[in-house]
Amino acid sequence: MATTFKLDSSAADYLNWLGRSIDECEMPGNLRVRVAASCLAIAQDHHHAIVVLLDHSLFASSFALLRCEFEAYVRGEWLALCATDEEVEAFSKGEEPPKMGRLLESLEKTPAFAEKILSRVKANSWDAMCAYTHTGGLHVQRWGTDEAIEPNYEPCEIQEVLSFAETFGALAVVGVAYLANNDKVAEDVLAKFKERTGK
């Protein structure tokens, strides 16, 4: 039997609240801020897309966007906090940034990421994220039932995808708030996130 999942309306409400929280943030116009904020905005866009896709029971595509959201967030923070001016310039002209491991290594030398949470996320989830993005065996396993080729995801897996998307969507908003030197917005977003997750 194909997966059925009803998305709680609070997911869209939370998504919209996050977007409104930074609508009016003014930021410096330098290149570093522009490229870093663009990456963080793309991470937010992926969060939005995941919510919409889940609401329409398009599970494969929603799962595939997890890696995209994570990468956009990590690249945004690396550009904001670690990249040299030359690396920012090169990235803005289309050059690839360093690989994920090196981005995380650089980021986790900064005080904001010293607890190495992002490395733990990568260690625990990267293989699955890649399998979902690149249609690996792990993803294909979720498309077979005894009766047909159809989505066969566990509701708890779908909830994990939503939670992951919301976590990095919120963190991306916090990153934009810090680029705008708006600690109040960052604090409000973190407080709302804790209220939503109970953490």
C-alpha positions in Angstrom: 0.0 0.0 0.0 1.4 3.4 -0.9 2.5 5.8 1.8 -0.2 8.2 3.1 0.9 11.2 5.2 -1.0 14.2 6.4 1.2 17.2 6.9 0.3 19.2 10.1 -0.7 22.8 9.2 1.8 24.0 11.8 4.7 23.1 9.4 3.5 25.8 6.9 2.8 28.3 9.7 6.3 27.8 11.0 7.8 28.1 7.6 5.9 31.4 6.9 6.9 32.8 10.3 10.5 32.1 9.6 10.3 34.0 6.3 8.5 36.9 7.9 11.1 37.2 10.7 13.8 38.3 8.3 11.7 40.1 5.7 12.9 43.6 6.7 16.5 42.8 7.7 18.9 45.2 6.2 22.4 43.9 5.4 25.7 45.3 4.4 26.1 45.2 0.6 29.6 43.7 0.3 30.3 40.6 -1.8 30.9 38.3 1.2 27.5 39.1 2.7 25.7 38.9 -0.7 27.0 35.4 -1.5 26.7 34.0 2.0 23.2 35.3 2.4 22.3 33.9 -1.0 23.3 30.4 0.0 21.4 30.8 3.3 18.3 32.0 1.4 18.6 29.0 -0.9 18.7 26.7 2.1 15.4 28.4 3.2 14.0 27.9 -0.2 14.8 24.2 0.0 13.0 24.0 3.4 10.0 25.7 1.8 10.1 23.2 -1.1 10.3 20.2 1.2 7.2 21.4 3.1 5.3 21.9 -0.2 6.4 18.5 -1.6 5.5 16.7 1.6 2.1 18.4 1.6 1.5 17.0 -1.9 2.9 13.5 -1.0 5.9 13.9 -3.3 8.2 12.1 -0.9 11.1 11.2 -3.2 11.7 14.8 -4.2 11.4 16.0 -0.6 13.9 13.5 0.6 16.3 14.4 -2.3 16.4 18.0 -1.2 17.8 17.3 2.3 21.4 17.2 1.1 20.8 20.4 -1.0 19.5 22.2 2.0 22.4 21.0 4.2 25.0 22.0 1.6 23.5 25.4 1.0 23.5 26.1 4.7 27.1 24.9 5.3 28.4 26.8 2.3 26.6 30.0 3.4 28.1 29.8 6.9 31.6 29.0 5.5 31.4 32.0 3.1 30.3 34.2 6.0 32.8 33.1 8.6 35.8 31.3 7.0 36.4 31.9 3.3 39.2 34.2 2.3 38.3 37.2 0.2 39.8 35.4 -2.8 37.6 32.3 -2.1 34.5 34.5 -1.9 35.4 36.2 -5.1 36.1 32.9 -6.9 32.8 31.4 -5.6 30.9 34.4 -6.8 32.3 33.7 -10.3 31.2 30.1 -10.3 34.2 28.2 -8.9 33.4 25.2 -6.7 34.1 25.7 -3.0 36.2 23.1 -1.0 34.6 19.7 -0.4 32.2 19.3 2.5 34.7 17.8 4.9 37.0 20.8 4.5 34.2 23.3 4.8 33.1 21.7 8.1 36.7 21.5 9.4 37.1 25.3 8.8 33.7 26.1 10.2 34.3 24.1 13.4 37.4 26.1 14.2 35.1 29.1 14.8 33.4 29.7 18.2 29.9 29.4 16.8 30.5 25.8 15.5 33.2 24.6 18.0 30.8 21.9 19.4 31.2 20.1 16.0 27.4 19.4 15.7 27.6 19.8 11.9 30.3 17.1 11.6 28.1 14.8 13.7 25.1 15.5 11.4 27.3 14.6 8.4 28.7 11.5 10.0 25.2 10.2 10.9 23.3 11.4 7.8 25.5 12.1 4.8 25.3 8.6 3.2 21.5 8.6 3.5 21.3 12.2 2.1 23.5 11.2 -0.9 21.4 8.1 -1.5 18.2 10.1 -1.5 19.6 12.8 -3.7 21.2 10.5 -6.2 18.6 7.7 -6.3 20.7 5.2 -4.5 19.6 1.8 -3.3 18.4 3.2 0.1 16.0 5.4 -1.8 14.8 2.7 -4.2 14.0 0.4 -1.3 11.3 2.9 -0.3 9.6 2.5 -3.7 8.5 -1.1 -3.5 5.5 -2.9 -2.0 4.2 -6.4 -2.5 1.6 -5.0 -4.9 3.3 -2.3 -6.9 6.1 0.2 -7.5 4.9 3.1 -5.4 6.1 5.2 -2.5 6.5 3.2 0.7 8.0 5.5 3.3 7.5 5.1 7.0 5.7 8.0 8.6 8.5 8.4 11.2 11.0 8.8 8.3 8.8 11.5 6.7 8.7 13.3 10.1 12.5 13.1 10.3 12.8 14.8 6.9 10.5 17.5 8.1 12.4 18.0 11.3 15.7 18.1 9.5 14.3 20.6 7.0 13.0 22.8 9.8 16.2 22.7 11.8 18.3 23.9 8.9 15.7 26.3 7.7 15.8 27.9 11.1 19.6 27.9 11.3 19.7 29.5 7.8 17.4 32.3 9.1 19.7 32.8 12.1 22.7 33.0 9.8 21.0 35.7 7.8 20.1 37.6 11.0 23.7 37.5 12.1 24.8 38.8 8.7 22.4 41.7 9.2 23.8 42.2 12.7 20.3 41.6 14.1 20.8 39.6 17.3 17.1 40.2 18.2 15.8 38.3 15.2 18.3 35.5 15.7 17.3 35.1 19.4 13.6 35.1 18.4 14.1 32.4 15.8 16.1 30.2 18.2 13.5 30.7 20.9 10.7 29.7 18.5 12.7 26.7 17.3 13.2 25.5 20.9 9.5 26.0 21.5 8.6 24.0 18.4 11.0 21.1 19.0 10.7 21.1 22.8 14.5 21.2 23.0 
